[in-house]
Amino acid sequence: ADHGWIAAISKNAADAAKQYSDVELKAVEPTNDINQQISAVESLIQAKVNALVILPNDGEQLNQVARQAMDAGIPVINLDRVFPDKLSYRTWIGGDNYGMGVAAGHFIGKTLKDKGVADPVILEIQGIATLPLTQDRSKGFEDALKTYGFKVTAKQDAKFTVESGTQVASNLLQAHKKIDAIWNHDDDQGIGVLAAIKEAGREEFFMVGGAGSANAMRDIKADSGVLKATVTYSPTMAASAIKIARLIAQGKGMSDLLEQQVPQSITLTSETVTKDNADKYLPTGFES
């Protein structure tokens, strides 16, 4: 949980569990080590827990152990990164990665159109390029830009880390002497991206972030730099996952729906945060 968004995921889950006297949360140590994640899930299966909420580092690699839990009669609530086998989870809940790209693409496309910019230089700084979630974000971005007649000039992935964000942004800034807009997929790595931009003394472009960190929202609200918007991928999904796990374990549905059971899939909407609405979103932001 050294990544701000992941730390917020853990906090949201813990806070939600505290709301219920009938819920005991057994949280395992957050780690991005696949073998440790598998061992943690196996230990919880052996403990015969009533429900499992799992945010896998890689859905493909944890697919089999999640299936073992389901086969053992333990409902799995798959959070964010999806297991490829639908038999490996009871319900998936997560953000709209494609929608994030669409939201960023529309903000950038409309802003450039309104400015009358022709043939703009648009850069994209991804998270981890091999992950399906990153590919969905890039596809949404590309599709939205197309509606304005624009395309991505260059893109590179920055591994969701501050250090890589600085390095990748520095490389892109050196390679492109004039830039019109940048979309950075992740506000945590965005700290590094913004540091590189400041170091280079560049301000001829504007930038859109991703995920909705509180520090990004404060920067946007202040309107004193290149960051003009961020598109949400809220860690509140972890709190919702705990609530859903409780309902499933107790055999209940969702009170505002007519169906007797919780839906199989819940996709959250990606919303665009600008200086005009930052105050509304700040309470759900996380510290990078």
N, C-alpha and C positions, 0 to 999 in steps of 0.2 A: 504493500500500500504506500510506496514511496511516490506514486503517481497521484496527483491531486484528485483526479476523477475516481480512481479506484478507492482511495481513502474515503471519499464521499459516499461511494457505494456501500462500504462497510458501515459507515456512520448512519446512513439512511436505514439500512437493514436493522441495526441495533435499536435505533430510535423507534421504529415501527413495532418491533417485538415488545418493547416496554409498555406499549399501549394496552396490551392484553394480559390479564392475569392468568389466562389459560394457555399461554405460549411460553415455552422454554426455548431460547435460542442457543444452539451449540455452534458457535462460530469457530472455524479452523483458521490457522495462521495463513493470511493471504500470501500467496507465492505465485510466481509465473513459471515455476519448475513443474513440468508435466508429470514426472514421476511422483513428486510430492503431492500434487493435486489428486492423482489416481489413488495413492495410499490413503489420503484423507477421506475420500469418498468411500473407499472400501471399509475404513474403520467405522464410518457412520452407518453403512449398511449392516455391519455386524452388530452395531449398537441398537439396531431395529428402530431407528427414528421414524416418526410418522410422516414426514415429508422432507424433501431435500431441495434447497434452492442452490443452483450451481451456475456460477459465471465461469465458464472454462477459458483458460488461456487460448486454447485452440479446440473448437468444437469437434473437429475430426478426430483428434487424438484422445479426447475424453469420451467419445461416443460409446465405446464398448462398456466402460464402467458405469455410465449412466444407464445403459440398457440392463446391466446386472441389477441395478437398484429397482428399475421398473419391473423386471422379472421377479424380484423378491417382494413385489407388492408395495413398494415405496414410491409414491408419486413424485416425479421430478419436475420442478419448475425451472425451466431453462431460461437463464437471464442473459440477455444481450447476444453473445456469440453463440450461434445456433448449432445444435447437434444435427448432422446430416440425416440421421435416421429418426423418423417421427415416432418410432416405437421406443426411442430412448428418453422421451419426455412426455409428460401429461399436458403441460401448457408452456408455451414460449411467450415471454414478454420482453420487449426491447425497443430501442429507438428505431427511427426510420432513417437508415443510412442513405438510401437512395434519395429520400426526401431532404436530407441535409444538403446533398449536392444540388438538388433542385432549388432549394431556398437560397443557397449561396450564388448559384448561377443566375437566378432572377434578380437578386440584389445587384450583382456586378453588371449584368447585361443591361438592366434598366438605367442604372446610374451612368454607364458609359453612353448609352443611347441619348439620355437627357442632356449629356454634355456635348453630344454631337461628335464623339470620337469615332473615327473610321479606322478599320484594321488595327484594333488595339493589341498590345502585348499583354497577355494574361498568363500568369504563372500559377501553378498549383503545387503546394507542398503537402504530400500525403503523410499518413501515419506509417503503417507497415503494408507495403505494396502487395504482399502475397495473401493477405487476409481477405476473405470475401466481403467483409464490411467495408474495407477500403475501396475495393473494386466497385461496390455499389455506390459509394459516395462519388467516385470519379465518374461513373456512368451518369448519375443524376446531374452532375455539374455539366458534363458534356452535352447532355440532351437539352438542358435549360438554356445554355449559351447558344445552341443551334437556333433556337426560336428568335434570337436577335441577329442571327447571321454571323456569330462570333465562334471562335474555337480556342482551345488551350494552346498557347505557344510552346510551353515547356513544363514538365512536371518531374518531381523527384520525391522520394519518400524519406522521412526523417525519424522513423522508428518510435514515435511518441515520446521522445526524450528531449530535454532542454538542450543538451550538448549537441545532439544531431540537428536540432532545429537551427542552432547557431551556424553550424558547419554548412548545412545544405543551403540556408538562406544566403550565406556569404558567397558560396559558389554561384548561385543563381544571380545574385546582384552583380558579380564580376562579369558573368557571361552576357548580361543584358544591360546595356548602357541606358536604355529608356524602358520603363515599365509603366503600364497603365493601371493594373490591378493584380492583387495576389489573393488566392484563397488558401488559407492554412487550415488543414483538417482538424487540428487539435490545439486547444488553448494552452495546455501544459507545454507542449513543444513550442507553442507560440511565444513563450517567454524568451526562448532562445532566438526565435525568428526576429522578434522585435529588438532584441539586443544587437543582432547583426545589422539590422536596418539603421539603428541609432549610431552604431560604430561607423557605418559607411556614410552617414550624413545624407541619406537619401529620403526625399519626401515628395517626389513628383507623382506618386501613385497612392492608391488607397488599398486597404486590406480588410478582408473578412475572416473572422476566426471560426472555430468550431467547438461545440460541446457546451459552451455557456459558463465559463468560469467567472467567479465574482470579480476577480482582478481585471479580466477582460472587459466586463460590464462597466466597471468603474472608469477604465480608460476610455471606453466608448462614450460614457456619460460626460466626461470631462472634455471630450472632443479636442484634445490638444496634440494628437499625433495621427499616424496613418491609419490606425485601427478604427473603422467606422461601424462595424457590425459583427455579430457572431450568430451562428445558427445553433439552436439548442439540441443537446443529446443528454437529457437530464438524468443525473444519478438518482433522482427520486424514484426511478423505476425499481430500485432495490427495495424501497419501502413498500411499493405496490406488490412486488413479488412475495414479500413476507405475508402481506394481507391475503393474497391469492392462495398461498400455501396453506394458510390457516383454514380458509373456506373449503379447499379441496380435502384436507385432512378430516374436516368435520362433515364432509358430504353435503356442503351447502353450495348454492349458486350465488350470483351477484344480485343484490336486492333491487336494483333498478332495471334488471332484465327479467324477461318472462321465463327464460329457460331454467331448468332445475339444476344445471351444472355450470361451472365456470367455463368460459370459452377456451378453445384449444390454442388460440393465438391472439395476442394483443400487441398492436403496433402503435407506439406513441408518435405524436406529430412533432416534426421539427419546426420550431418557430424562429423568426428573425428578430434579434434584439438590436435596437438602434438607440441613439441618444434620446429619442422621443418616448421610448417605453422601457428604458433600462431599469427605472425604479420598480416597476412591476415585477421584473424577473430577478432582481438582485437577491431576494430571500431564498430562491432555489439554486443560486449559484454556489460553486465550490471554490475553495482557495487552492490555486495552483502552487 
